[in-house]
Amino acid sequence: MLTREIAAEIVKQTMVRLDRNINIMDDRGKIIASGNPDRINMIHEGATEVLRTGRAVTISDKDIQWKNSYPGVNLPIHFQKKIIGVIGITGDPDEIFEFGELVKMITEMMIQQSFSLDQLEWQQKAKDHLFDDLLQDSIEDSSIEQRFKLFEIHLLPPFQVSVIKTDMPKLKKNDFIQWVERFFPKENTLIGFLGINQQFILHTGLTEEQIIHRYQSFISFIEENQLTARIGLGSNVKTVNNIQHSYQQSISALTLSAESSIFATFKDIEAQALLNELSEASKTYYYTRVLNGLSEKLIETLESLFANNLNLGECAKSLFIHRNSLIYRLKKIKEITGYNPQHTLDAITLQLAIWLRQMHKE
């Protein structure tokens, strides 16, 4: 538990505050960190006495029986009721003894914190492995259920997966987990990490309406704190074996929805997902044939028209043009392509072409 890395950090932090040399010895009395690098790996006899008796050892400048030991105070480091090492503070014992116990307490707190972080990291890796196993074709239900119980998470249908992309490279895992746990109950939520900027959430025992409602609050929190995130939500499924399908759908919702969209469900992009199954050659042929001859300005007009559900007023407003200018552009699109954006079947043809073009560009 008392590693050289932890010991070195304790020495560094403590010396900054005390302006005194600090030594950390392991459970054999060997110096594993020190303000004086030349002393590392030496056996500190004062420390071995502390380990033998379990009591503090004070060394004055008159003591000569302690090899490799300078005047100062040596105190046992306790962790989980065991002595795991010794901390030595160099200096006049009369001057430093009064704050020696404080230094010892701070040291033990740092070790406990490091241990807690290690435990959290181990637990998080286990959760990531559990989710990875859920994405496999063959799943041992009994094993999966036991592992969920270990994390005190209910394995109850329906199951639904969401994937979150956070464009914040310095985001700490614990910070993200704390954000999510503010809005989703721990007993119904498995949280993990797919990569540096992507996280997954497996929701269990919650309806889609409950999940979307909680995400609305989560999104408000993101916007209020000026954080950058996009969310894709798959469909809910009834069995553990189908969790992998909800996961794939959440990826599709994230990747096929507009970049400006913070939250998208699979239902929102289901048509695009079907189109995405086409070969690249088929996609390219379709959209280039339908949109052939249109300028970027006219293609942007179509994108805005569909984004505003064919509402001419809203479309004109989003393009910052007059309604009459929009109508002129739509007529121009009909002349060039042969498809009238204001007729249902023609609008569907144009919408498909726009989607396929966007997929190709991405």
C-alpha positions in Angstrom: 0.0 0.0 0.0 2.9 2.4 0.8 4.5 2.6 -2.6 7.5 4.6 -3.6 5.3 6.8 -5.7 2.9 7.6 -2.8 5.9 8.1 -0.4 7.5 10.5 -2.8 4.3 12.5 -3.1 4.0 12.7 0.7 7.5 13.9 1.0 7.0 16.5 -1.7 3.7 17.9 -0.3 4.9 17.8 3.4 8.2 19.5 2.8 6.5 22.4 0.9 4.4 23.0 4.0 7.0 22.5 6.7 10.3 23.5 5.0 11.9 20.5 6.8 13.5 17.3 5.4 11.1 14.4 5.5 11.9 10.7 5.2 9.5 7.9 4.5 10.5 4.3 5.5 8.8 1.1 4.4 7.7 -1.8 6.7 11.4 -3.0 6.8 12.9 0.4 7.8 14.3 1.1 4.3 14.1 4.7 3.2 11.9 4.8 0.1 11.5 8.6 -0.2 13.4 11.5 1.2 14.1 15.2 0.7 17.8 14.0 0.5 17.9 11.6 -2.5 21.3 10.2 -1.3 19.6 8.5 1.6 17.1 6.5 -0.5 17.4 2.7 0.0 19.4 3.0 3.2 18.1 1.2 6.3 17.0 3.8 9.0 17.7 2.2 12.4 15.4 4.6 14.2 12.6 3.5 11.9 13.3 -0.2 12.6 13.0 0.5 16.3 9.6 2.2 15.6 8.5 -0.9 13.7 9.7 -3.2 16.5 8.0 -1.4 19.3 5.1 0.4 17.6 6.1 3.6 19.4 7.6 6.9 18.3 11.4 7.3 18.5 13.0 10.7 19.2 16.6 11.1 18.2 18.7 14.0 19.5 22.1 15.2 18.3 23.6 13.4 21.2 22.3 10.0 20.2 25.0 7.9 18.4 23.4 4.5 18.5 21.2 5.0 15.5 22.9 4.4 12.2 21.8 6.4 9.1 19.6 8.4 11.4 19.7 12.2 11.9 18.2 14.1 14.9 14.5 14.3 14.6 11.2 12.5 15.3 10.2 9.1 13.8 6.5 8.1 14.0 4.6 5.0 12.9 2.3 5.2 9.9 -0.9 3.3 10.5 -3.3 1.9 7.8 -6.2 -0.3 8.7 -4.9 -0.8 12.2 -1.5 -2.0 11.0 1.9 -0.2 10.9 2.9 0.0 7.2 5.9 2.3 7.5 7.5 5.2 9.4 7.7 8.9 8.8 10.8 10.8 9.9 11.0 14.5 10.4 14.6 15.9 10.6 15.4 18.6 13.1 15.5 19.6 16.7 13.1 17.2 18.4 12.0 19.8 20.9 10.9 22.1 18.0 9.2 19.6 15.8 7.6 17.1 18.2 4.6 19.3 18.7 3.5 19.1 15.1 4.9 15.6 14.4 1.5 14.0 15.2 -0.1 16.4 12.7 2.3 15.4 10.0 1.6 11.7 10.8 -2.2 12.3 10.6 -1.8 14.1 7.2 0.4 11.3 5.9 -2.2 8.6 6.9 -4.9 10.7 5.3 -3.0 10.9 2.0 -2.4 7.1 2.1 -6.1 6.5 2.8 -7.1 8.8 -0.1 -4.7 7.1 -2.4 -6.1 3.7 -1.4 -9.7 4.9 -1.9 -8.8 6.2 -5.4 -7.2 2.9 -6.3 -10.3 1.1 -5.1 -12.6 3.3 -7.2 -10.3 2.8 -10.2 -10.5 -1.0 -9.8 -14.2 -0.8 -9.4 -14.6 1.3 -12.5 -12.5 -1.1 -14.6 -14.7 -4.0 -13.4 -17.8 -2.0 -14.5 -16.2 -1.4 -17.9 -15.4 -5.1 -18.3 -19.0 -6.0 -17.3 -20.5 -3.7 -19.9 -18.1 -5.2 -22.5 -19.3 -8.7 -21.6 -22.9 -7.5 -22.1 -22.0 -6.7 -25.7 -21.0 -10.2 -26.5 -23.2 -12.7 -28.4 -23.2 -15.3 -25.6 -23.9 -14.1 -22.1 -24.0 -16.2 -18.9 -27.0 -14.7 -17.1 -26.2 -16.0 -13.7 -22.7 -14.6 -13.8 -23.9 -11.3 -15.0 -26.5 -11.0 -12.3 -24.0 -11.7 -9.6 -21.7 -9.0 -10.9 -24.5 -6.5 -10.9 -25.3 -7.4 -7.3 -21.6 -6.7 -6.5 -22.1 -3.1 -7.6 -25.6 -2.9 -5.9 -27.2 -2.3 -9.3 -30.6 -3.9 -10.1 -30.6 -6.0 -13.2 -34.2 -5.3 -14.2 -35.8 -4.8 -17.6 -36.3 -2.7 -19.6 -32.7 -2.0 -20.5 -31.6 1.0 -22.4 -28.1 2.3 -23.4 -27.0 5.9 -23.9 -23.6 7.0 -25.2 -22.3 10.5 -24.3 -19.5 12.3 -26.1 -17.8 14.9 -24.0 -15.3 17.1 -25.9 -13.3 17.8 -22.7 -10.0 16.0 -22.8 -9.1 16.9 -19.2 -12.4 15.7 -17.8 -11.8 13.5 -14.8 -13.7 10.2 -14.6 -14.9 10.9 -11.0 -16.3 14.3 -12.1 -18.3 12.7 -14.9 -19.7 10.0 -12.6 -20.8 12.5 -10.1 -22.6 14.5 -12.7 -24.5 11.5 -13.9 -25.3 10.3 -10.4 -27.0 13.6 -9.6 -29.7 12.8 -12.1 -29.9 9.0 -12.4 -30.3 6.6 -9.4 -27.2 4.5 -8.7 -29.2 1.3 -8.3 -30.5 1.7 -11.9 -27.4 2.9 -13.6 -24.1 1.3 -14.8 -21.7 4.0 -15.8 -18.5 3.5 -17.7 -16.0 4.7 -20.3 -15.5 3.7 -23.9 -12.5 6.0 -24.5 -11.1 9.3 -23.6 -14.1 11.3 -24.7 -16.9 8.8 -24.7 -18.9 7.3 -21.9 -21.7 4.8 -21.7 -24.7 4.6 -19.4 -26.8 1.4 -19.1 -30.2 2.2 -17.6 -32.1 -0.7 -15.9 -35.6 -0.8 -14.7 -36.5 2.7 -16.0 -39.0 3.6 -18.7 -37.9 5.6 -21.7 -40.1 8.5 -20.5 -38.3 8.5 -17.1 -34.9 8.4 -18.8 -35.7 11.3 -21.2 -37.1 13.3 -18.4 -33.9 12.9 -16.4 -31.8 13.7 -19.4 -33.7 17.0 -19.8 -32.5 18.0 -16.3 -29.0 16.7 -17.1 -28.9 18.8 -20.3 -30.0 21.9 -18.4 -27.1 21.3 -16.0 -24.7 20.9 -19.0 -25.8 24.1 -20.5 -25.8 26.1 -17.3 -22.2 25.0 -16.6 -21.1 25.7 -20.2 -20.0 22.1 -20.7 -19.7 20.4 -24.1 -21.5 17.1 -24.5 -23.7 15.2 -27.0 -26.0 12.3 -26.1 -27.3 9.4 -28.2 -30.0 7.1 -26.7 -30.8 3.6 -28.0 -34.2 1.9 -27.8 -35.3 0.0 -24.7 -35.0 -3.8 -24.8 -36.5 -6.5 -22.7 -33.6 -9.0 -22.3 -30.0 -8.8 -21.3 -29.0 -10.4 -24.7 -30.4 -7.5 -26.6 -28.5 -4.8 -24.7 -25.9 -4.9 -27.4 -28.6 -3.8 -29.9 -29.6 -0.8 -27.8 -25.9 0.1 -27.6 -25.4 0.0 -31.4 -28.5 2.2 -31.7 -27.2 4.7 -29.2 -24.0 5.0 -31.3 -26.1 5.5 -34.4 -28.2 8.2 -32.7 -25.0 10.0 -31.7 -23.2 9.8 -35.0 -26.2 10.3 -37.4 -27.9 13.2 -35.6 -26.9 16.8 -36.4 -23.8 18.1 -34.7 -25.9 20.9 -33.3 -28.1 18.4 -31.5 -27.3 17.8 -27.9 -29.7 14.9 -27.4 -31.0 12.4 -30.0 -32.8 9.1 -29.6 -32.7 6.2 -32.1 -36.3 6.9 -33.1 -35.1 10.4 -34.2 -32.7 9.0 -36.7 -34.2 5.6 -37.5 -34.6 6.5 -41.2 -31.0 7.7 -41.5 -29.9 4.4 -39.8 -31.7 2.4 -42.5 -30.0 4.5 -45.2 -26.7 4.0 -43.6 -26.9 0.3 -44.4 -26.6 1.2 -48.1 -23.2 0.9 -49.8 -21.2 4.1 -50.3 -21.6 3.8 -54.0 -25.4 3.6 -53.8 -25.5 6.6 -51.4 -23.2 8.7 -53.6 -25.2 7.8 -56.8 -28.5 8.7 -55.2 -27.7 12.1 -53.7 -25.6 13.3 -56.6 -28.4 12.4 -59.1 -31.1 14.1 -57.1 -29.1 17.2 -56.1 -27.3 17.6 -59.3 -26.9 21.3 -60.3 -27.8 22.8 -56.9 -25.5 25.4 -55.4 -24.3 25.2 -51.8 -26.7 28.0 -51.0 -29.7 26.1 -52.4 -28.6 22.9 -50.6 -28.3 24.9 -47.4 -31.9 26.1 -48.0 -33.1 22.5 -48.3 -31.3 21.6 -45.1 -32.9 24.5 -43.2 -36.4 23.7 -44.7 -36.3 20.1 -43.4 -34.7 21.1 -40.1 -37.8 23.4 -39.6 -40.3 20.8 -40.6 -41.2 22.5 -43.9 -42.3 25.7 -42.1 -41.5 28.5 -44.5 -41.6 31.2 -41.9 -39.2 29.5 -39.5 -37.0 28.5 -42.3 -36.7 32.0 -43.7 -36.0 33.3 -40.1 -33.2 30.8 -39.6 -31.6 31.7 -43.0 -32.0 35.5 -42.2 -33.9 36.0 -45.5 -37.3 37.3 -46.5 -40.1 34.8 -47.0 -40.4 35.8 -50.7 -36.6 35.2 -51.2 -37.2 31.7 -49.7 -40.1 31.0 -52.1 -37.9 32.1 -55.0 -35.2 29.7 -53.9 -37.6 26.8 -53.7 -38.9 27.5 -57.2 -35.3 27.5 -58.4 -34.7 24.1 -56.7 -37.8 22.7 -58.5 -36.5 24.0 -61.9 -33.0 22.5 -61.5 -33.9 19.1 -59.9 -37.5 18.5 -61.1 -38.6 17.9 -57.4 -40.9 20.4 -55.6 -39.8 20.7 -52.0 -43.4 21.7 -51.0 -44.9 18.4 -52.4 -44.8 15.5 -50.0 -43.3 12.8 -52.2 -40.8 15.1 -53.8 -39.8 16.5 -50.3 -39.1 12.9 -49.2 -36.9 12.3 -52.2 -35.0 15.5 -51.5 -34.7 14.8 -47.7 -33.2 11.4 -48.4 -30.7 12.9 -50.7 -29.7 15.5 -48.1 -29.3 12.9 -45.4 -27.1 10.7 -47.7 -25.0 13.7 -48.7 -24.5 14.6 -45.0 -23.5 10.9 -44.2 -21.0 11.0 -47.1 -19.4 14.2 -45.8 -19.1 12.9 -42.3 
